[in-house]
Amino acid sequence: MPASLTATAPASRLLDPQRLRRIRNIQSSEFYSRLVMRPLSTLVLIFVADWKWLTPNLVTTFANVFKLAGAALIAFNHQDHGVLGAIVLQIGTLFDHIDGMLARYRGAGSVFGAFYDKASDAVTWLVISGALGWAAYKDTGDVWLPIGAVASAYMLLVIGYMKWIVAAASRRTPAPAAQEPPSRTPAQWAGWFVSSLARAAMFEEIDLFFWIGLGLVLDELPFTILLLVVSQAVQLVIMCIKRALQMRAIDAEAAAATARRAA
């Protein structure tokens, strides 16, 4: 953490290599984070990371405001404001990346901050999904569209819920610690780029903001909702199996520890 956080960082230290390594303190697996949101977050933090008034929890609040504003634009009149709604949602997603990176950069993570971030993600995603379903219903009159949109949000929440159950059972916190940024050759960067694009098929949580934005820009809400429902249903089945196996492994470790104590 910097010895003192001033209102603005001196120009001479904005691109200091050690400062940049501390800003780039987490590596993402999702294709949208890898290729878009993390680079943008790093670029923004180069200029604002030392603004004392800009706290991680305030950034989380900015993320919530933009996400809810995007949802309102979608729900009220996506025909006229769909592209604007997509842009506003992406700004909210950017803030949602910046808050954790800023907290790790300053060494200012907190239990409340982690709770606020995760709880608000759950609430805003449900609102965004509902807004998308409502807009599609107004266009088509098909009642399965809002039902499917909300169902996809519920499945995503269940996937996250299972993650925290396993984390609690294994008595460890899943929140990532600060990570060292990688050093890659040009060929390795090319391979990383291709592998990042391939991860688009995973339809991970952050990536869903990209797909919703694309659906709004193309004005294909029914197909977007179908994509959300199918992708999250597949993810839910996969994660149910994965988390169940993890819980069985934890039980096996506990049984082995009990056997060792009894021996």
C-alpha positions as CSV (number, residue, x, y, z in Angstrom):
1,M,0.0,0.0,0.0
2,P,1.4,3.5,-0.8
3,A,2.8,5.3,2.2
4,S,0.3,8.1,1.6
5,L,-2.5,8.4,-0.9
6,T,-2.6,11.9,-2.4
7,A,-5.3,13.5,-4.4
8,T,-3.5,12.7,-7.6
9,A,-0.5,10.6,-8.3
10,P,2.6,12.6,-9.6
11,A,3.0,12.2,-13.4
12,S,6.5,10.8,-12.8
13,R,5.2,7.7,-11.0
14,L,2.1,6.9,-13.0
15,L,4.0,4.4,-15.1
16,D,6.4,3.2,-12.5
17,P,6.9,-0.5,-13.2
18,Q,6.5,-1.6,-9.5
19,R,3.3,0.5,-9.3
20,L,1.9,-1.1,-12.5
21,R,2.6,-4.6,-11.1
22,R,0.7,-3.8,-8.0
23,I,-2.2,-2.5,-10.0
24,R,-2.3,-5.6,-12.2
25,N,-2.9,-7.7,-9.1
26,I,-5.3,-10.4,-10.4
27,Q,-5.5,-12.6,-13.5
28,S,-8.9,-13.5,-15.0
29,S,-10.2,-16.7,-16.6
30,E,-13.3,-15.2,-18.3
31,F,-12.7,-14.2,-21.9
32,Y,-14.4,-10.8,-21.5
33,S,-12.4,-10.0,-18.4
34,R,-9.1,-11.1,-20.0
35,L,-9.5,-9.2,-23.3
36,V,-11.5,-6.2,-22.3
37,M,-12.4,-5.4,-18.7
38,R,-9.1,-6.1,-17.0
39,P,-7.0,-4.1,-19.5
40,L,-9.5,-1.2,-19.2
41,S,-9.5,-1.5,-15.4
42,T,-5.7,-1.3,-15.4
43,L,-5.7,1.7,-17.7
44,V,-8.2,3.6,-15.5
45,L,-6.4,2.7,-12.3
46,I,-3.1,4.0,-13.6
47,F,-4.7,7.5,-13.3
48,V,-7.1,7.1,-10.3
49,A,-5.6,4.4,-8.0
50,D,-4.1,7.0,-5.6
51,W,-7.2,9.3,-5.4
52,K,-7.8,9.2,-1.6
53,W,-11.5,9.9,-1.8
54,L,-12.1,7.0,-4.3
55,T,-12.6,4.0,-2.0
56,P,-13.3,0.5,-3.2
57,N,-16.8,0.5,-1.7
58,L,-17.6,3.8,-3.5
59,V,-16.5,2.2,-6.7
60,T,-18.9,-0.7,-6.0
61,T,-21.7,1.8,-5.5
62,F,-20.8,3.4,-8.9
63,A,-21.1,-0.1,-10.4
64,N,-24.5,-0.7,-8.9
65,V,-25.8,2.7,-10.1
66,F,-24.7,2.1,-13.7
67,K,-26.0,-1.5,-13.7
68,L,-29.4,-0.4,-12.4
69,A,-29.5,2.6,-14.8
70,G,-28.8,0.2,-17.7
71,A,-31.6,-2.1,-16.5
72,A,-34.0,0.8,-16.4
73,L,-33.1,1.8,-20.0
74,I,-33.7,-1.7,-21.2
75,A,-37.0,-2.1,-19.4
76,F,-38.5,1.3,-20.2
77,N,-37.6,1.6,-23.9
78,H,-34.9,-0.7,-25.3
79,Q,-36.0,0.1,-28.9
80,D,-34.7,3.7,-28.5
81,H,-32.2,3.2,-25.8
82,G,-30.9,-0.4,-26.2
83,V,-27.4,0.6,-27.4
84,L,-27.2,3.2,-24.6
85,G,-28.3,0.6,-22.1
86,A,-25.7,-1.8,-23.4
87,I,-23.0,0.9,-23.0
88,V,-24.1,1.8,-19.4
89,L,-24.1,-1.8,-18.4
90,Q,-20.5,-2.2,-19.6
91,I,-19.5,0.9,-17.6
92,G,-21.1,-0.7,-14.5
93,T,-19.2,-3.9,-15.3
94,L,-15.9,-1.9,-15.6
95,F,-16.5,-0.4,-12.1
96,D,-17.2,-3.9,-10.8
97,H,-13.7,-4.9,-11.9
98,I,-12.0,-1.8,-10.6
99,D,-13.3,-2.1,-7.0
100,G,-11.5,-5.4,-6.2
101,M,-8.3,-4.3,-8.0
102,L,-8.3,-1.0,-6.1
103,A,-8.8,-2.8,-2.8
104,R,-5.9,-5.2,-3.4
105,Y,-3.6,-2.4,-4.7
106,R,-4.2,-0.5,-1.4
107,G,-4.3,-3.5,0.8
108,A,-7.7,-2.2,1.9
109,G,-9.9,-5.3,1.5
110,S,-12.6,-5.8,4.1
111,V,-15.2,-8.3,5.1
112,F,-17.9,-5.7,4.6
113,G,-16.5,-4.8,1.1
114,A,-16.6,-8.5,0.1
115,F,-20.1,-8.8,1.3
116,Y,-21.3,-5.6,-0.3
117,D,-19.7,-6.6,-3.6
118,K,-21.2,-10.1,-3.8
119,A,-24.6,-9.2,-2.4
120,S,-25.0,-6.3,-4.8
121,D,-23.9,-8.4,-7.8
122,A,-26.7,-10.9,-7.0
123,V,-29.3,-8.1,-6.7
124,T,-28.3,-6.1,-9.8
125,W,-28.0,-9.3,-12.0
126,L,-31.5,-10.3,-11.0
127,V,-32.8,-6.8,-11.9
128,I,-30.9,-6.8,-15.2
129,S,-32.2,-10.2,-16.2
130,G,-35.8,-9.2,-15.2
131,A,-35.5,-6.0,-17.3
132,L,-34.3,-8.0,-20.3
133,G,-37.2,-10.4,-20.0
134,W,-39.7,-7.7,-19.6
135,A,-38.4,-5.8,-22.7
136,A,-38.5,-9.1,-24.7
137,Y,-42.1,-9.7,-23.5
138,K,-43.2,-6.3,-24.6
139,D,-41.8,-7.0,-28.0
140,T,-43.2,-10.5,-28.5
141,G,-45.9,-11.2,-26.0
142,D,-44.2,-14.5,-25.2
143,V,-44.5,-15.1,-21.5
144,W,-41.7,-17.7,-21.4
145,L,-39.2,-14.9,-22.1
146,P,-39.4,-13.1,-18.7
147,I,-39.7,-16.5,-17.0
148,G,-36.6,-17.8,-18.8
149,A,-34.6,-14.6,-18.1
150,V,-35.3,-14.8,-14.3
151,A,-34.7,-18.5,-14.3
152,S,-31.3,-18.0,-15.9
153,A,-30.5,-15.4,-13.1
154,Y,-31.6,-17.9,-10.5
155,M,-29.4,-20.6,-11.9
156,L,-26.4,-18.3,-11.9
157,L,-27.1,-17.5,-8.2
158,V,-27.3,-21.2,-7.4
159,I,-23.9,-21.7,-9.1
160,G,-22.3,-19.0,-6.9
161,Y,-24.1,-20.3,-3.8
162,M,-22.5,-23.7,-4.3
163,K,-19.1,-22.1,-4.6
164,W,-19.5,-20.5,-1.2
165,I,-20.8,-23.7,0.4
166,V,-17.7,-25.5,-0.7
167,A,-15.5,-22.6,0.5
168,A,-17.1,-22.6,3.9
169,A,-16.8,-26.4,4.2
170,S,-13.1,-26.3,3.3
171,R,-12.7,-23.4,5.8
172,R,-11.0,-21.1,3.3
173,T,-12.0,-17.8,1.7
174,P,-12.4,-18.0,-2.1
175,A,-11.6,-14.3,-2.6
176,P,-8.4,-14.1,-4.7
177,A,-5.3,-12.6,-3.2
178,A,-3.1,-10.1,-5.1
179,Q,-1.4,-11.9,-8.0
180,E,1.8,-11.2,-9.8
181,P,1.2,-10.2,-13.5
182,P,2.7,-12.6,-16.0
183,S,5.6,-12.1,-18.3
184,R,5.0,-13.6,-21.8
185,T,6.8,-13.8,-25.1
186,P,4.9,-12.6,-28.2
187,A,4.1,-16.2,-29.1
188,Q,2.8,-16.8,-25.6
189,W,0.6,-13.7,-25.8
190,A,-0.8,-14.9,-29.1
191,G,-1.6,-18.3,-27.5
192,W,-3.2,-16.5,-24.5
193,F,-5.3,-14.4,-26.9
194,V,-6.6,-17.5,-28.7
195,S,-7.3,-19.3,-25.5
196,S,-9.2,-16.3,-24.2
197,L,-11.4,-16.2,-27.2
198,A,-12.1,-19.9,-26.8
199,R,-13.3,-19.3,-23.3
200,A,-16.3,-17.3,-24.7
201,A,-18.0,-20.7,-25.0
202,M,-17.9,-21.0,-21.2
203,F,-20.6,-18.2,-20.7
204,E,-19.1,-17.3,-17.3
205,E,-20.6,-14.7,-15.0
206,I,-18.8,-11.6,-16.2
207,D,-19.1,-12.7,-19.9
208,L,-22.9,-12.6,-19.6
209,F,-22.7,-8.7,-19.7
210,F,-20.9,-9.0,-23.1
211,W,-23.7,-11.3,-24.5
212,I,-26.5,-9.1,-23.1
213,G,-24.8,-6.0,-24.6
214,L,-24.4,-7.7,-28.0
215,G,-28.1,-8.8,-27.9
216,L,-29.2,-5.3,-27.2
217,V,-27.1,-3.8,-30.0
218,L,-28.4,-6.4,-32.4
219,D,-31.9,-6.1,-31.0
220,E,-32.2,-9.9,-30.6
221,L,-33.6,-10.2,-27.1
222,P,-35.5,-13.5,-27.4
223,F,-32.3,-15.2,-28.7
224,T,-30.3,-13.6,-26.0
225,I,-32.6,-14.9,-23.3
226,L,-32.5,-18.4,-24.8
227,L,-28.7,-18.2,-24.8
228,L,-28.8,-17.2,-21.1
229,V,-31.2,-20.0,-20.2
230,V,-29.3,-22.8,-22.0
231,S,-25.8,-21.7,-21.0
232,Q,-26.7,-21.3,-17.3
233,A,-28.6,-24.6,-17.3
234,V,-25.5,-26.4,-18.7
235,Q,-23.3,-24.6,-16.3
236,L,-25.6,-25.5,-13.4
237,V,-25.4,-29.2,-14.2
238,I,-21.6,-29.1,-14.6
239,M,-21.1,-27.1,-11.3
240,C,-23.5,-29.4,-9.4
241,I,-21.3,-32.4,-10.3
242,K,-18.0,-30.4,-9.7
243,R,-19.1,-29.1,-6.3
244,A,-20.5,-32.4,-5.2
245,L,-17.1,-34.1,-6.0
246,Q,-15.4,-31.3,-4.1
247,M,-17.6,-31.9,-1.0
248,R,-16.9,-35.7,-1.2
249,A,-13.2,-34.9,-1.3
250,I,-13.5,-32.8,1.8
251,D,-15.4,-35.6,3.5
252,A,-12.7,-38.1,2.5
253,E,-10.0,-35.8,3.9
254,A,-11.9,-35.4,7.2
255,A,-12.4,-39.2,7.4
256,A,-8.7,-39.8,6.8
257,A,-7.7,-37.2,9.5
258,T,-10.1,-39.0,11.9
259,A,-8.5,-42.3,11.1
260,R,-5.0,-40.9,11.6
261,R,-6.0,-39.6,15.0
262,A,-7.5,-42.9,16.0
263,A,-4.4,-44.9,15.0
